């Protein structure tokens, strides 16, 4: 038996929002490198990028599968969780990195746009947590890691009210789920990254180097997050036995941004 508390050998994980180019893809690779069997999921429209992530997982010599899933659809969210479980109905880890951003002033944001951002970020998280929680609480074991942002308790210089509201909701939803699932041995935590660059979501900042530089200088470390290296450690802490006594926590991976 391994004495490495970060070892995930034999664990079954579902990573949603795992198409290539996002932090979800890096999360899936981090889990696989530690031995997990990973099922990745994303929108049908991102099928090619999802298959790219799957290819990288298989190249590591791990068993992996890909699922198409719209997290705003209750039936699809529940099906993704059910299909990700092993033949014995076991799911050890859920990582929910599905999300969308809307950079738009509040008076230019339509009601439909507002609803869509909340549905993808907040409702989707709730649906996935609920479905995974049913499996994990029944087995009295499991780890759920939701993705919020450094803006979970603050706002930034870019107008995006729907995004800020949804991500703040994820943080408190995480605490609520942790309280409900804790008595059954299931941990629920939240990663709150600052600006990681480059990713699919932050790529537009390439057209605004002054703002990109401002984001870097805003951190205590004076640099942006590296998607390839800076997420892996915090994620593994929350997903493995190393974090088995951590739950209901919002873990800021932000180079010190939130500590100013």
C-alpha positions as CSV (number, residue, x, y, z in Angstrom):
1,X,0.0,0.0,0.0
2,X,1.4,3.4,-1.0
3,X,2.4,5.8,1.8
4,X,2.3,8.7,-0.6
5,X,-0.8,10.8,0.5
6,X,-0.9,12.4,-3.0
7,X,-1.0,9.0,-4.8
8,X,-4.3,8.6,-6.8
9,X,-3.6,5.1,-8.1
10,X,-6.9,3.3,-8.5
11,X,-9.0,6.4,-8.1
12,X,-11.8,7.3,-10.6
13,X,-12.1,11.0,-11.4
14,X,-14.4,13.1,-13.5
15,X,-13.1,16.5,-14.7
16,X,-15.8,18.7,-16.3
17,X,-14.7,21.6,-18.5
18,X,-11.6,19.7,-19.6
19,X,-11.2,20.8,-23.2
20,X,-7.7,21.6,-24.3
21,X,-6.7,25.2,-23.6
22,X,-8.4,25.6,-20.2
23,X,-7.4,24.9,-16.6
24,X,-9.7,21.9,-16.6
25,X,-7.4,20.2,-19.0
26,X,-4.4,20.9,-16.8
27,X,-6.4,19.5,-13.8
28,X,-7.1,16.3,-15.7
29,X,-3.5,15.8,-16.6
30,X,-2.4,16.5,-13.0
31,X,-4.7,13.8,-11.7
32,X,-3.6,11.3,-14.3
33,X,0.1,11.9,-13.6
34,X,-0.6,10.8,-10.0
35,X,-2.3,7.6,-11.2
36,X,-6.0,8.4,-11.5
37,X,-8.2,7.0,-14.2
38,X,-9.8,10.2,-15.6
39,X,-13.0,10.8,-17.5
40,X,-13.1,14.2,-19.1
41,X,-16.2,16.1,-20.2
42,X,-17.0,19.3,-22.0
43,X,-19.6,20.8,-24.5
44,X,-20.2,19.0,-27.8
45,X,-19.0,22.2,-29.5
46,X,-15.6,21.7,-27.9
47,X,-15.3,18.1,-29.0
48,X,-12.1,18.5,-30.9
49,X,-10.4,20.2,-28.0
50,X,-11.7,17.6,-25.6
51,X,-10.3,14.9,-27.8
52,X,-7.0,16.7,-27.6
53,X,-7.0,16.4,-23.8
54,X,-8.0,12.8,-24.1
55,X,-5.0,12.2,-26.4
56,X,-2.7,13.7,-23.8
57,X,-4.1,11.5,-21.1
58,X,-3.8,8.3,-23.1
59,X,-0.2,9.3,-23.9
60,X,0.6,9.1,-20.2
61,X,-0.4,5.5,-20.3
62,X,-3.6,6.0,-18.3
63,X,-7.1,4.7,-18.9
64,X,-9.2,7.7,-19.9
65,X,-12.5,8.5,-21.6
66,X,-14.2,11.6,-23.0
67,X,-17.9,12.5,-22.6
68,X,-19.9,15.4,-24.2
69,X,-21.9,17.3,-21.6
70,X,-23.8,20.6,-21.2
71,X,-23.7,21.2,-17.5
72,X,-26.8,23.4,-17.6
73,X,-28.9,20.4,-18.6
74,X,-29.9,18.3,-15.6
75,X,-30.1,15.1,-17.6
76,X,-26.7,15.6,-19.1
77,X,-25.0,16.5,-15.9
78,X,-26.4,13.5,-14.1
79,X,-25.6,11.2,-17.0
80,X,-22.0,12.4,-17.1
81,X,-21.5,11.6,-13.4
82,X,-23.2,8.2,-13.8
83,X,-21.1,7.3,-16.9
84,X,-17.9,8.4,-15.2
85,X,-18.4,6.0,-12.3
86,X,-16.7,2.7,-12.5
87,X,-18.6,-0.6,-13.0
88,X,-19.2,-0.8,-9.2
89,X,-20.7,2.7,-9.2
90,X,-17.6,4.3,-7.6
91,X,-16.6,7.9,-8.3
92,X,-13.7,9.2,-6.1
93,X,-13.1,12.7,-7.4
94,X,-15.1,15.4,-9.1
95,X,-13.4,18.4,-10.5
96,X,-15.8,21.0,-11.9
97,X,-13.9,23.5,-14.1
98,X,-16.8,24.3,-16.5
99,X,-17.4,28.0,-16.8
100,X,-17.9,31.0,-19.0
101,X,-17.1,34.7,-18.8
102,X,-19.0,37.7,-20.1
103,X,-17.0,40.9,-20.3
104,X,-19.8,43.4,-20.6
105,X,-21.1,46.4,-18.7
106,X,-24.2,45.8,-16.6
107,X,-26.4,48.1,-18.6
108,X,-25.4,46.3,-21.8
109,X,-26.0,42.8,-20.4
110,X,-29.3,41.3,-21.4
111,X,-31.4,39.2,-19.1
112,X,-30.7,36.1,-21.3
113,X,-27.0,36.7,-21.1
114,X,-27.1,37.1,-17.3
115,X,-29.1,33.8,-17.0
116,X,-26.7,31.9,-19.2
117,X,-23.6,32.9,-17.2
118,X,-25.3,31.9,-13.9
119,X,-26.6,28.7,-15.5
120,X,-23.2,27.6,-16.7
121,X,-21.1,28.6,-13.7
122,X,-23.4,28.3,-10.7
123,X,-26.3,26.0,-11.7
124,X,-24.0,23.6,-13.5
125,X,-21.8,23.4,-10.4
126,X,-24.8,22.7,-8.2
127,X,-26.1,19.9,-10.6
128,X,-22.7,18.2,-10.8
129,X,-22.1,18.4,-7.0
130,X,-25.6,17.1,-6.3
131,X,-25.1,14.1,-8.7
132,X,-21.6,13.3,-7.4
133,X,-22.7,13.8,-3.8
134,X,-25.3,11.1,-4.1
135,X,-22.7,8.5,-5.2
136,X,-19.9,9.7,-2.8
137,X,-22.1,10.0,0.3
138,X,-23.5,6.5,-0.3
139,X,-19.9,5.2,-0.3
140,X,-18.8,7.5,2.5
141,X,-15.8,8.7,0.6
142,X,-15.0,11.2,-2.1
143,X,-13.5,14.6,-2.9
144,X,-15.1,17.4,-4.9
145,X,-13.1,20.4,-6.1
146,X,-15.1,23.3,-7.6
147,X,-13.5,26.2,-9.5
148,X,-14.3,29.7,-8.6
149,X,-11.9,32.7,-9.0
150,X,-9.9,35.3,-7.0
151,X,-13.0,37.4,-7.6
152,X,-15.1,35.1,-5.3
153,X,-15.1,37.9,-2.7
154,X,-14.0,41.0,-4.7
155,X,-14.4,42.4,-8.2
156,X,-11.8,43.3,-10.8
157,X,-11.2,46.2,-13.2
158,X,-13.1,44.6,-16.1
159,X,-17.0,45.0,-16.0
160,X,-18.5,41.5,-15.8
161,X,-21.1,41.5,-13.2
162,X,-22.7,38.2,-14.1
163,X,-19.4,36.4,-13.8
164,X,-18.5,38.0,-10.5
165,X,-21.9,37.0,-9.1
166,X,-21.8,33.5,-10.3
167,X,-18.3,32.8,-9.0
168,X,-19.1,34.3,-5.6
169,X,-22.1,31.9,-5.6
170,X,-19.8,28.9,-6.3
171,X,-17.7,29.8,-3.2
172,X,-20.7,29.8,-0.8
173,X,-22.3,26.8,-2.6
174,X,-19.0,24.9,-1.9
175,X,-19.3,25.7,1.8
176,X,-22.9,24.6,1.9
177,X,-22.2,21.3,0.1
178,X,-19.3,20.7,2.4
179,X,-21.6,21.0,5.4
180,X,-24.1,18.6,4.0
181,X,-21.6,16.0,2.7
182,X,-19.1,16.2,5.6
183,X,-20.8,13.8,7.9
184,X,-20.5,11.2,5.1
185,X,-16.8,11.5,4.7
186,X,-16.9,13.6,1.5
187,X,-14.8,16.8,1.2
188,X,-15.9,19.7,-0.9
189,X,-13.5,22.5,-1.6
190,X,-13.0,25.3,-4.0
191,X,-9.9,26.5,-6.0
192,X,-9.9,30.3,-6.6
193,X,-7.3,31.1,-9.3
194,X,-6.2,34.6,-10.2
195,X,-5.2,35.3,-13.8
196,X,-3.6,32.3,-15.4
197,X,-2.1,33.0,-18.8
198,X,-2.4,31.8,-21.4
199,X,-5.7,29.9,-21.4
200,X,-8.7,30.0,-23.7
201,X,-10.4,32.4,-21.3
202,X,-7.5,34.8,-20.9
203,X,-6.3,34.7,-24.5
204,X,-8.0,38.0,-25.4
205,X,-5.7,39.8,-22.9
206,X,-2.9,39.3,-25.5
207,X,-4.5,42.3,-27.3
208,X,-4.1,44.5,-24.2
209,X,-0.5,44.2,-23.0
210,X,-0.8,47.1,-20.6
211,X,-3.7,45.3,-18.8
212,X,-1.8,42.0,-18.9
213,X,1.2,43.7,-17.3
214,X,-1.1,45.3,-14.7
215,X,-2.5,41.9,-13.7
216,X,1.0,40.6,-13.2
217,X,2.1,43.6,-11.1
218,X,-1.1,43.3,-9.0
219,X,0.2,40.0,-7.5
220,X,2.7,39.8,-4.7
221,X,4.9,37.5,-6.8
222,X,4.9,39.9,-9.8
223,X,3.8,37.4,-12.4
224,X,0.8,35.6,-13.8
225,X,-0.2,32.0,-13.0
226,X,1.4,29.4,-15.3
227,X,-1.3,26.9,-16.3
228,X,1.2,24.1,-16.8
229,X,2.8,24.3,-13.3
230,X,1.0,26.5,-10.7
231,X,-2.3,24.7,-10.4
232,X,-1.2,21.1,-9.9
233,X,-0.1,21.2,-6.3
234,X,-3.1,23.0,-4.8
235,X,-5.4,20.7,-6.9
236,X,-3.7,17.5,-5.7
237,X,-3.9,18.7,-2.1
238,X,-7.7,19.0,-2.3
239,X,-8.3,15.9,-4.5
240,X,-6.1,13.4,-2.6
241,X,-5.8,12.0,0.9
242,X,-3.3,14.8,1.7
243,X,-6.4,17.1,2.1
244,X,-8.7,14.6,3.8
245,X,-9.1,17.0,6.8
246,X,-9.8,20.0,4.6
247,X,-13.4,20.9,3.6
248,X,-15.5,23.9,2.9
249,X,-12.4,25.9,2.0
250,X,-11.8,28.5,-0.7
251,X,-8.1,28.1,-1.7
252,X,-6.7,31.1,-3.5
253,X,-4.1,30.3,-6.1
254,X,-3.3,33.8,-6.9
255,X,0.3,34.8,-6.3
256,X,-0.9,36.8,-3.3
257,X,-3.5,38.9,-5.1
258,X,-6.2,38.3,-2.4
259,X,-3.8,39.1,0.5
260,X,-3.2,42.8,-0.4
